[in-house]
Amino acid sequence: MNWKTTLILLAIVGGLFAFVLIYDNQLDDTKTLQTTAKRVVRDFKVDDVTRVAIARGKGLKDEIVLSKDGSSWKLEKPVADKADDGKVRELVALIEFLDATEVYEGEKAESQKVARGYEDAKAEAQKHGAAFGLAVIFLQIGILLSSIAALLKQKPVYYLGLAVGVVGIVYFVNGFYLFLPA
């Protein structure tokens, strides 16, 4: 193998490594996670709603019930009639971005304790997941280089593939023990 082929292969490996570094920086940031944590109903999608029931206040016995029939909304209670799709969608859309502003003190402390537990578990899983992700990437690059070496019958590329594979194995073990700095 001549030096040009080796240079091209090193450029490809460098490009893949740069892609991994750039992609890692585009993961959800803390601000996005904090914004969605305030939501009253998380993972709420307006299009998934098929029925809305509104219980009225004290002294008012009638309930307002809306249901989705295909793509249009209809009013079931207190009278059966066609509903204004835009107004119903507007009403339901308010729920999607509804943020909690006040929580009872007893519930607040308990919910914060539970939330911290989930956040800690999630953070721990993300640390392990990042290391395993890097391990997979390096192992795949090692396999790629070894395959290219076998096709071209070039030992230097084979040794490069072995070295990259060893880095992948180190990251794999790091996925369990987290001995490398993040």
PyMOL commands that place a pseudoatom at each C-alpha (Angstrom):
pseudoatom trace, name=CA, resn=MET, resi=1, chain=A, elem=C, hetatm=0, pos=[0.000, 0.000, 0.000]
pseudoatom trace, name=CA, resn=ASN, resi=2, chain=A, elem=C, hetatm=0, pos=[1.351, 3.402, -0.871]
pseudoatom trace, name=CA, resn=TRP, resi=3, chain=A, elem=C, hetatm=0, pos=[1.389, 6.435, 1.381]
pseudoatom trace, name=CA, resn=LYS, resi=4, chain=A, elem=C, hetatm=0, pos=[-1.541, 8.093, -0.441]
pseudoatom trace, name=CA, resn=THR, resi=5, chain=A, elem=C, hetatm=0, pos=[-3.933, 5.272, 0.433]
pseudoatom trace, name=CA, resn=THR, resi=6, chain=A, elem=C, hetatm=0, pos=[-2.825, 5.338, 4.053]
pseudoatom trace, name=CA, resn=LEU, resi=7, chain=A, elem=C, hetatm=0, pos=[-3.320, 9.099, 4.146]
pseudoatom trace, name=CA, resn=ILE, resi=8, chain=A, elem=C, hetatm=0, pos=[-6.828, 8.771, 2.698]
pseudoatom trace, name=CA, resn=LEU, resi=9, chain=A, elem=C, hetatm=0, pos=[-7.758, 6.097, 5.241]
pseudoatom trace, name=CA, resn=LEU, resi=10, chain=A, elem=C, hetatm=0, pos=[-6.410, 8.231, 8.098]
pseudoatom trace, name=CA, resn=ALA, resi=11, chain=A, elem=C, hetatm=0, pos=[-8.465, 11.181, 6.805]
pseudoatom trace, name=CA, resn=ILE, resi=12, chain=A, elem=C, hetatm=0, pos=[-11.592, 9.002, 6.782]
pseudoatom trace, name=CA, resn=VAL, resi=13, chain=A, elem=C, hetatm=0, pos=[-10.935, 7.840, 10.357]
pseudoatom trace, name=CA, resn=GLY, resi=14, chain=A, elem=C, hetatm=0, pos=[-10.280, 11.446, 11.428]
pseudoatom trace, name=CA, resn=GLY, resi=15, chain=A, elem=C, hetatm=0, pos=[-13.519, 12.563, 9.761]
pseudoatom trace, name=CA, resn=LEU, resi=16, chain=A, elem=C, hetatm=0, pos=[-15.482, 9.864, 11.560]
pseudoatom trace, name=CA, resn=PHE, resi=17, chain=A, elem=C, hetatm=0, pos=[-13.897, 10.852, 14.864]
pseudoatom trace, name=CA, resn=ALA, resi=18, chain=A, elem=C, hetatm=0, pos=[-14.784, 14.538, 14.262]
pseudoatom trace, name=CA, resn=PHE, resi=19, chain=A, elem=C, hetatm=0, pos=[-18.364, 13.536, 13.459]
pseudoatom trace, name=CA, resn=VAL, resi=20, chain=A, elem=C, hetatm=0, pos=[-18.621, 11.687, 16.776]
pseudoatom trace, name=CA, resn=LEU, resi=21, chain=A, elem=C, hetatm=0, pos=[-17.347, 14.704, 18.703]
pseudoatom trace, name=CA, resn=ILE, resi=22, chain=A, elem=C, hetatm=0, pos=[-19.746, 17.091, 16.947]
pseudoatom trace, name=CA, resn=TYR, resi=23, chain=A, elem=C, hetatm=0, pos=[-22.747, 14.768, 17.350]
pseudoatom trace, name=CA, resn=ASP, resi=24, chain=A, elem=C, hetatm=0, pos=[-22.051, 14.349, 21.072]
pseudoatom trace, name=CA, resn=ASN, resi=25, chain=A, elem=C, hetatm=0, pos=[-22.355, 18.124, 21.576]
pseudoatom trace, name=CA, resn=GLN, resi=26, chain=A, elem=C, hetatm=0, pos=[-25.820, 18.190, 19.986]
pseudoatom trace, name=CA, resn=LEU, resi=27, chain=A, elem=C, hetatm=0, pos=[-27.531, 16.067, 22.646]
pseudoatom trace, name=CA, resn=ASP, resi=28, chain=A, elem=C, hetatm=0, pos=[-30.332, 17.571, 24.742]
pseudoatom trace, name=CA, resn=ASP, resi=29, chain=A, elem=C, hetatm=0, pos=[-28.968, 20.156, 27.093]
pseudoatom trace, name=CA, resn=THR, resi=30, chain=A, elem=C, hetatm=0, pos=[-29.922, 20.759, 30.693]
pseudoatom trace, name=CA, resn=LYS, resi=31, chain=A, elem=C, hetatm=0, pos=[-32.040, 23.814, 29.876]
pseudoatom trace, name=CA, resn=THR, resi=32, chain=A, elem=C, hetatm=0, pos=[-34.322, 21.796, 27.616]
pseudoatom trace, name=CA, resn=LEU, resi=33, chain=A, elem=C, hetatm=0, pos=[-34.679, 19.095, 30.253]
pseudoatom trace, name=CA, resn=GLN, resi=34, chain=A, elem=C, hetatm=0, pos=[-35.496, 21.673, 32.948]
pseudoatom trace, name=CA, resn=THR, resi=35, chain=A, elem=C, hetatm=0, pos=[-38.135, 23.296, 30.742]
pseudoatom trace, name=CA, resn=THR, resi=36, chain=A, elem=C, hetatm=0, pos=[-39.937, 20.020, 30.139]
pseudoatom trace, name=CA, resn=ALA, resi=37, chain=A, elem=C, hetatm=0, pos=[-39.625, 19.074, 33.828]
pseudoatom trace, name=CA, resn=LYS, resi=38, chain=A, elem=C, hetatm=0, pos=[-41.945, 21.993, 34.733]
pseudoatom trace, name=CA, resn=ARG, resi=39, chain=A, elem=C, hetatm=0, pos=[-44.693, 20.685, 32.480]
pseudoatom trace, name=CA, resn=VAL, resi=40, chain=A, elem=C, hetatm=0, pos=[-47.836, 19.479, 34.191]
pseudoatom trace, name=CA, resn=VAL, resi=41, chain=A, elem=C, hetatm=0, pos=[-48.375, 16.783, 31.558]
pseudoatom trace, name=CA, resn=ARG, resi=42, chain=A, elem=C, hetatm=0, pos=[-45.111, 15.574, 30.049]
pseudoatom trace, name=CA, resn=ASP, resi=43, chain=A, elem=C, hetatm=0, pos=[-44.967, 14.047, 26.564]
pseudoatom trace, name=CA, resn=PHE, resi=44, chain=A, elem=C, hetatm=0, pos=[-48.419, 15.429, 25.774]
pseudoatom trace, name=CA, resn=LYS, resi=45, chain=A, elem=C, hetatm=0, pos=[-49.355, 15.631, 22.089]
pseudoatom trace, name=CA, resn=VAL, resi=46, chain=A, elem=C, hetatm=0, pos=[-52.455, 17.458, 20.889]
pseudoatom trace, name=CA, resn=ASP, resi=47, chain=A, elem=C, hetatm=0, pos=[-53.052, 14.978, 18.077]
pseudoatom trace, name=CA, resn=ASP, resi=48, chain=A, elem=C, hetatm=0, pos=[-53.207, 12.048, 20.515]
pseudoatom trace, name=CA, resn=VAL, resi=49, chain=A, elem=C, hetatm=0, pos=[-56.267, 13.453, 22.344]
pseudoatom trace, name=CA, resn=THR, resi=50, chain=A, elem=C, hetatm=0, pos=[-59.526, 11.724, 21.399]
pseudoatom trace, name=CA, resn=ARG, resi=51, chain=A, elem=C, hetatm=0, pos=[-61.868, 12.833, 24.194]
pseudoatom trace, name=CA, resn=VAL, resi=52, chain=A, elem=C, hetatm=0, pos=[-62.203, 15.871, 26.465]
pseudoatom trace, name=CA, resn=ALA, resi=53, chain=A, elem=C, hetatm=0, pos=[-64.497, 15.971, 29.501]
pseudoatom trace, name=CA, resn=ILE, resi=54, chain=A, elem=C, hetatm=0, pos=[-64.889, 19.200, 31.465]
pseudoatom trace, name=CA, resn=ALA, resi=55, chain=A, elem=C, hetatm=0, pos=[-66.533, 18.949, 34.878]
pseudoatom trace, name=CA, resn=ARG, resi=56, chain=A, elem=C, hetatm=0, pos=[-68.151, 22.214, 35.847]
pseudoatom trace, name=CA, resn=GLY, resi=57, chain=A, elem=C, hetatm=0, pos=[-67.907, 23.910, 39.240]
pseudoatom trace, name=CA, resn=LYS, resi=58, chain=A, elem=C, hetatm=0, pos=[-70.091, 23.539, 42.301]
pseudoatom trace, name=CA, resn=GLY, resi=59, chain=A, elem=C, hetatm=0, pos=[-73.787, 23.989, 41.727]
pseudoatom trace, name=CA, resn=LEU, resi=60, chain=A, elem=C, hetatm=0, pos=[-73.504, 23.246, 38.000]
pseudoatom trace, name=CA, resn=LYS, resi=61, chain=A, elem=C, hetatm=0, pos=[-74.424, 19.670, 37.240]
pseudoatom trace, name=CA, resn=ASP, resi=62, chain=A, elem=C, hetatm=0, pos=[-73.867, 19.539, 33.497]
pseudoatom trace, name=CA, resn=GLU, resi=63, chain=A, elem=C, hetatm=0, pos=[-70.618, 18.167, 32.181]
pseudoatom trace, name=CA, resn=ILE, resi=64, chain=A, elem=C, hetatm=0, pos=[-69.168, 19.203, 28.816]
pseudoatom trace, name=CA, resn=VAL, resi=65, chain=A, elem=C, hetatm=0, pos=[-67.898, 16.251, 26.773]
pseudoatom trace, name=CA, resn=LEU, resi=66, chain=A, elem=C, hetatm=0, pos=[-66.144, 16.528, 23.421]
pseudoatom trace, name=CA, resn=SER, resi=67, chain=A, elem=C, hetatm=0, pos=[-64.956, 13.567, 21.365]
pseudoatom trace, name=CA, resn=LYS, resi=68, chain=A, elem=C, hetatm=0, pos=[-62.919, 13.216, 18.218]
pseudoatom trace, name=CA, resn=ASP, resi=69, chain=A, elem=C, hetatm=0, pos=[-64.642, 11.429, 15.360]
pseudoatom trace, name=CA, resn=GLY, resi=70, chain=A, elem=C, hetatm=0, pos=[-61.964, 10.772, 12.751]
pseudoatom trace, name=CA, resn=SER, resi=71, chain=A, elem=C, hetatm=0, pos=[-60.467, 14.191, 12.116]
pseudoatom trace, name=CA, resn=SER, resi=72, chain=A, elem=C, hetatm=0, pos=[-63.379, 16.310, 13.366]
pseudoatom trace, name=CA, resn=TRP, resi=73, chain=A, elem=C, hetatm=0, pos=[-64.619, 17.027, 16.879]
pseudoatom trace, name=CA, resn=LYS, resi=74, chain=A, elem=C, hetatm=0, pos=[-68.186, 16.669, 18.091]
pseudoatom trace, name=CA, resn=LEU, resi=75, chain=A, elem=C, hetatm=0, pos=[-69.984, 17.786, 21.232]
pseudoatom trace, name=CA, resn=GLU, resi=76, chain=A, elem=C, hetatm=0, pos=[-71.632, 14.907, 23.124]
pseudoatom trace, name=CA, resn=LYS, resi=77, chain=A, elem=C, hetatm=0, pos=[-72.867, 16.624, 26.293]
pseudoatom trace, name=CA, resn=PRO, resi=78, chain=A, elem=C, hetatm=0, pos=[-74.895, 18.678, 27.237]
pseudoatom trace, name=CA, resn=VAL, resi=79, chain=A, elem=C, hetatm=0, pos=[-76.235, 18.470, 23.643]
pseudoatom trace, name=CA, resn=ALA, resi=80, chain=A, elem=C, hetatm=0, pos=[-75.083, 16.441, 20.657]
pseudoatom trace, name=CA, resn=ASP, resi=81, chain=A, elem=C, hetatm=0, pos=[-73.730, 18.740, 17.950]
pseudoatom trace, name=CA, resn=LYS, resi=82, chain=A, elem=C, hetatm=0, pos=[-70.700, 19.405, 15.775]
pseudoatom trace, name=CA, resn=ALA, resi=83, chain=A, elem=C, hetatm=0, pos=[-67.870, 21.242, 17.564]
pseudoatom trace, name=CA, resn=ASP, resi=84, chain=A, elem=C, hetatm=0, pos=[-65.555, 23.898, 16.161]
pseudoatom trace, name=CA, resn=ASP, resi=85, chain=A, elem=C, hetatm=0, pos=[-62.342, 21.966, 15.422]
pseudoatom trace, name=CA, resn=GLY, resi=86, chain=A, elem=C, hetatm=0, pos=[-60.123, 25.039, 15.710]
pseudoatom trace, name=CA, resn=LYS, resi=87, chain=A, elem=C, hetatm=0, pos=[-61.499, 26.053, 19.109]
pseudoatom trace, name=CA, resn=VAL, resi=88, chain=A, elem=C, hetatm=0, pos=[-61.223, 22.513, 20.521]
pseudoatom trace, name=CA, resn=ARG, resi=89, chain=A, elem=C, hetatm=0, pos=[-57.659, 22.197, 19.226]
pseudoatom trace, name=CA, resn=GLU, resi=90, chain=A, elem=C, hetatm=0, pos=[-56.877, 25.601, 20.763]
pseudoatom trace, name=CA, resn=LEU, resi=91, chain=A, elem=C, hetatm=0, pos=[-58.294, 24.437, 24.101]
pseudoatom trace, name=CA, resn=VAL, resi=92, chain=A, elem=C, hetatm=0, pos=[-56.338, 21.186, 24.078]
pseudoatom trace, name=CA, resn=ALA, resi=93, chain=A, elem=C, hetatm=0, pos=[-53.140, 22.934, 22.913]
pseudoatom trace, name=CA, resn=LEU, resi=94, chain=A, elem=C, hetatm=0, pos=[-53.125, 24.981, 26.121]
pseudoatom trace, name=CA, resn=ILE, resi=95, chain=A, elem=C, hetatm=0, pos=[-52.550, 21.774, 28.073]
pseudoatom trace, name=CA, resn=GLU, resi=96, chain=A, elem=C, hetatm=0, pos=[-49.427, 20.887, 26.081]
pseudoatom trace, name=CA, resn=PHE, resi=97, chain=A, elem=C, hetatm=0, pos=[-47.437, 23.874, 27.357]
pseudoatom trace, name=CA, resn=LEU, resi=98, chain=A, elem=C, hetatm=0, pos=[-49.053, 24.151, 30.780]
pseudoatom trace, name=CA, resn=ASP, resi=99, chain=A, elem=C, hetatm=0, pos=[-46.366, 24.688, 33.417]
pseudoatom trace, name=CA, resn=ALA, resi=100, chain=A, elem=C, hetatm=0, pos=[-46.791, 24.084, 37.121]
pseudoatom trace, name=CA, resn=THR, resi=101, chain=A, elem=C, hetatm=0, pos=[-46.432, 27.291, 39.115]
pseudoatom trace, name=CA, resn=GLU, resi=102, chain=A, elem=C, hetatm=0, pos=[-47.540, 26.155, 42.532]
pseudoatom trace, name=CA, resn=VAL, resi=103, chain=A, elem=C, hetatm=0, pos=[-47.355, 22.830, 44.334]
pseudoatom trace, name=CA, resn=TYR, resi=104, chain=A, elem=C, hetatm=0, pos=[-48.497, 21.957, 47.823]
pseudoatom trace, name=CA, resn=GLU, resi=105, chain=A, elem=C, hetatm=0, pos=[-45.551, 21.857, 50.241]
pseudoatom trace, name=CA, resn=GLY, resi=106, chain=A, elem=C, hetatm=0, pos=[-45.992, 18.205, 51.273]
pseudoatom trace, name=CA, resn=GLU, resi=107, chain=A, elem=C, hetatm=0, pos=[-46.284, 17.057, 47.688]
pseudoatom trace, name=CA, resn=LYS, resi=108, chain=A, elem=C, hetatm=0, pos=[-43.481, 19.371, 46.622]
pseudoatom trace, name=CA, resn=ALA, resi=109, chain=A, elem=C, hetatm=0, pos=[-40.885, 17.845, 48.928]
pseudoatom trace, name=CA, resn=GLU, resi=110, chain=A, elem=C, hetatm=0, pos=[-41.916, 14.315, 48.042]
pseudoatom trace, name=CA, resn=SER, resi=111, chain=A, elem=C, hetatm=0, pos=[-42.008, 14.976, 44.306]
pseudoatom trace, name=CA, resn=GLN, resi=112, chain=A, elem=C, hetatm=0, pos=[-38.597, 16.692, 44.434]
pseudoatom trace, name=CA, resn=LYS, resi=113, chain=A, elem=C, hetatm=0, pos=[-37.125, 13.702, 46.232]
pseudoatom trace, name=CA, resn=VAL, resi=114, chain=A, elem=C, hetatm=0, pos=[-38.521, 11.312, 43.624]
pseudoatom trace, name=CA, resn=ALA, resi=115, chain=A, elem=C, hetatm=0, pos=[-37.434, 13.615, 40.791]
pseudoatom trace, name=CA, resn=ARG, resi=116, chain=A, elem=C, hetatm=0, pos=[-33.879, 13.815, 42.146]
pseudoatom trace, name=CA, resn=GLY, resi=117, chain=A, elem=C, hetatm=0, pos=[-33.754, 10.034, 42.277]
pseudoatom trace, name=CA, resn=TYR, resi=118, chain=A, elem=C, hetatm=0, pos=[-34.833, 9.807, 38.640]
pseudoatom trace, name=CA, resn=GLU, resi=119, chain=A, elem=C, hetatm=0, pos=[-32.421, 12.542, 37.592]
pseudoatom trace, name=CA, resn=ASP, resi=120, chain=A, elem=C, hetatm=0, pos=[-29.524, 10.813, 39.343]
pseudoatom trace, name=CA, resn=ALA, resi=121, chain=A, elem=C, hetatm=0, pos=[-30.371, 7.489, 37.727]
pseudoatom trace, name=CA, resn=LYS, resi=122, chain=A, elem=C, hetatm=0, pos=[-30.710, 9.159, 34.329]
pseudoatom trace, name=CA, resn=ALA, resi=123, chain=A, elem=C, hetatm=0, pos=[-27.381, 10.986, 34.707]
pseudoatom trace, name=CA, resn=GLU, resi=124, chain=A, elem=C, hetatm=0, pos=[-25.655, 7.753, 35.694]
pseudoatom trace, name=CA, resn=ALA, resi=125, chain=A, elem=C, hetatm=0, pos=[-27.162, 5.912, 32.733]
pseudoatom trace, name=CA, resn=GLN, resi=126, chain=A, elem=C, hetatm=0, pos=[-26.104, 8.700, 30.368]
pseudoatom trace, name=CA, resn=LYS, resi=127, chain=A, elem=C, hetatm=0, pos=[-22.510, 8.476, 31.612]
pseudoatom trace, name=CA, resn=HIS, resi=128, chain=A, elem=C, hetatm=0, pos=[-22.443, 4.737, 30.952]
pseudoatom trace, name=CA, resn=GLY, resi=129, chain=A, elem=C, hetatm=0, pos=[-24.287, 5.157, 27.645]
pseudoatom trace, name=CA, resn=ALA, resi=130, chain=A, elem=C, hetatm=0, pos=[-21.785, 7.699, 26.346]
pseudoatom trace, name=CA, resn=ALA, resi=131, chain=A, elem=C, hetatm=0, pos=[-18.867, 5.364, 27.067]
pseudoatom trace, name=CA, resn=PHE, resi=132, chain=A, elem=C, hetatm=0, pos=[-20.641, 2.419, 25.434]
pseudoatom trace, name=CA, resn=GLY, resi=133, chain=A, elem=C, hetatm=0, pos=[-21.484, 4.595, 22.431]
pseudoatom trace, name=CA, resn=LEU, resi=134, chain=A, elem=C, hetatm=0, pos=[-17.849, 5.506, 21.941]
pseudoatom trace, name=CA, resn=ALA, resi=135, chain=A, elem=C, hetatm=0, pos=[-16.896, 1.847, 22.332]
pseudoatom trace, name=CA, resn=VAL, resi=136, chain=A, elem=C, hetatm=0, pos=[-19.267, 0.840, 19.548]
pseudoatom trace, name=CA, resn=ILE, resi=137, chain=A, elem=C, hetatm=0, pos=[-17.920, 3.565, 17.272]
pseudoatom trace, name=CA, resn=PHE, resi=138, chain=A, elem=C, hetatm=0, pos=[-14.274, 2.618, 17.794]
pseudoatom trace, name=CA, resn=LEU, resi=139, chain=A, elem=C, hetatm=0, pos=[-15.007, -1.101, 17.445]
pseudoatom trace, name=CA, resn=GLN, resi=140, chain=A, elem=C, hetatm=0, pos=[-16.870, -0.487, 14.181]
pseudoatom trace, name=CA, resn=ILE, resi=141, chain=A, elem=C, hetatm=0, pos=[-13.998, 1.617, 12.840]
pseudoatom trace, name=CA, resn=GLY, resi=142, chain=A, elem=C, hetatm=0, pos=[-11.561, -1.136, 13.874]
pseudoatom trace, name=CA, resn=ILE, resi=143, chain=A, elem=C, hetatm=0, pos=[-13.656, -3.722, 12.038]
pseudoatom trace, name=CA, resn=LEU, resi=144, chain=A, elem=C, hetatm=0, pos=[-13.810, -1.453, 8.992]
pseudoatom trace, name=CA, resn=LEU, resi=145, chain=A, elem=C, hetatm=0, pos=[-10.044, -0.958, 8.933]
pseudoatom trace, name=CA, resn=SER, resi=146, chain=A, elem=C, hetatm=0, pos=[-9.397, -4.678, 9.406]
pseudoatom trace, name=CA, resn=SER, resi=147, chain=A, elem=C, hetatm=0, pos=[-11.738, -5.473, 6.527]
pseudoatom trace, name=CA, resn=ILE, resi=148, chain=A, elem=C, hetatm=0, pos=[-10.001, -2.950, 4.300]
pseudoatom trace, name=CA, resn=ALA, resi=149, chain=A, elem=C, hetatm=0, pos=[-6.628, -4.427, 5.318]
pseudoatom trace, name=CA, resn=ALA, resi=150, chain=A, elem=C, hetatm=0, pos=[-7.806, -7.903, 4.386]
pseudoatom trace, name=CA, resn=LEU, resi=151, chain=A, elem=C, hetatm=0, pos=[-9.030, -6.717, 0.997]
pseudoatom trace, name=CA, resn=LEU, resi=152, chain=A, elem=C, hetatm=0, pos=[-5.867, -4.748, 0.241]
pseudoatom trace, name=CA, resn=LYS, resi=153, chain=A, elem=C, hetatm=0, pos=[-3.557, -7.234, 1.971]
pseudoatom trace, name=CA, resn=GLN, resi=154, chain=A, elem=C, hetatm=0, pos=[-1.802, -4.444, 3.844]
pseudoatom trace, name=CA, resn=LYS, resi=155, chain=A, elem=C, hetatm=0, pos=[-0.426, -5.119, 7.303]
pseudoatom trace, name=CA, resn=PRO, resi=156, chain=A, elem=C, hetatm=0, pos=[-0.085, -1.455, 8.414]
pseudoatom trace, name=CA, resn=VAL, resi=157, chain=A, elem=C, hetatm=0, pos=[-3.824, -0.914, 7.973]
pseudoatom trace, name=CA, resn=TYR, resi=158, chain=A, elem=C, hetatm=0, pos=[-4.471, -4.174, 9.838]
pseudoatom trace, name=CA, resn=TYR, resi=159, chain=A, elem=C, hetatm=0, pos=[-2.364, -2.981, 12.769]
pseudoatom trace, name=CA, resn=LEU, resi=160, chain=A, elem=C, hetatm=0, pos=[-4.154, 0.366, 12.728]
pseudoatom trace, name=CA, resn=GLY, resi=161, chain=A, elem=C, hetatm=0, pos=[-7.473, -1.525, 12.857]
pseudoatom trace, name=CA, resn=LEU, resi=162, chain=A, elem=C, hetatm=0, pos=[-6.186, -3.548, 15.810]
pseudoatom trace, name=CA, resn=ALA, resi=163, chain=A, elem=C, hetatm=0, pos=[-5.135, -0.390, 17.636]
pseudoatom trace, name=CA, resn=VAL, resi=164, chain=A, elem=C, hetatm=0, pos=[-8.509, 1.269, 17.070]
pseudoatom trace, name=CA, resn=GLY, resi=165, chain=A, elem=C, hetatm=0, pos=[-10.217, -1.960, 18.192]
pseudoatom trace, name=CA, resn=VAL, resi=166, chain=A, elem=C, hetatm=0, pos=[-8.183, -1.957, 21.417]
pseudoatom trace, name=CA, resn=VAL, resi=167, chain=A, elem=C, hetatm=0, pos=[-9.329, 1.628, 22.049]
pseudoatom trace, name=CA, resn=GLY, resi=168, chain=A, elem=C, hetatm=0, pos=[-12.900, 0.395, 21.530]
pseudoatom trace, name=CA, resn=ILE, resi=169, chain=A, elem=C, hetatm=0, pos=[-12.402, -2.394, 24.049]
pseudoatom trace, name=CA, resn=VAL, resi=170, chain=A, elem=C, hetatm=0, pos=[-10.981, 0.095, 26.562]
pseudoatom trace, name=CA, resn=TYR, resi=171, chain=A, elem=C, hetatm=0, pos=[-14.079, 2.285, 26.139]
pseudoatom trace, name=CA, resn=PHE, resi=172, chain=A, elem=C, hetatm=0, pos=[-16.284, -0.812, 26.462]
pseudoatom trace, name=CA, resn=VAL, resi=173, chain=A, elem=C, hetatm=0, pos=[-14.728, -1.686, 29.821]
pseudoatom trace, name=CA, resn=ASN, resi=174, chain=A, elem=C, hetatm=0, pos=[-14.971, 2.002, 30.750]
pseudoatom trace, name=CA, resn=GLY, resi=175, chain=A, elem=C, hetatm=0, pos=[-18.705, 1.748, 30.122]
pseudoatom trace, name=CA, resn=PHE, resi=176, chain=A, elem=C, hetatm=0, pos=[-18.970, -0.534, 33.152]
pseudoatom trace, name=CA, resn=TYR, resi=177, chain=A, elem=C, hetatm=0, pos=[-16.436, 1.030, 35.519]
pseudoatom trace, name=CA, resn=LEU, resi=178, chain=A, elem=C, hetatm=0, pos=[-16.119, 4.671, 34.320]
pseudoatom trace, name=CA, resn=PHE, resi=179, chain=A, elem=C, hetatm=0, pos=[-12.397, 4.884, 35.040]
pseudoatom trace, name=CA, resn=LEU, resi=180, chain=A, elem=C, hetatm=0, pos=[-11.659, 7.355, 32.201]
pseudoatom trace, name=CA, resn=PRO, resi=181, chain=A, elem=C, hetatm=0, pos=[-12.508, 11.041, 32.719]
pseudoatom trace, name=CA, resn=ALA, resi=182, chain=A, elem=C, hetatm=0, pos=[-15.622, 12.221, 30.916]
for i in range(1, 182): cmd.bond("trace and resi %d" % i, "trace and resi %d" % (i + 1))
show_as sticks, trace
zoom trace
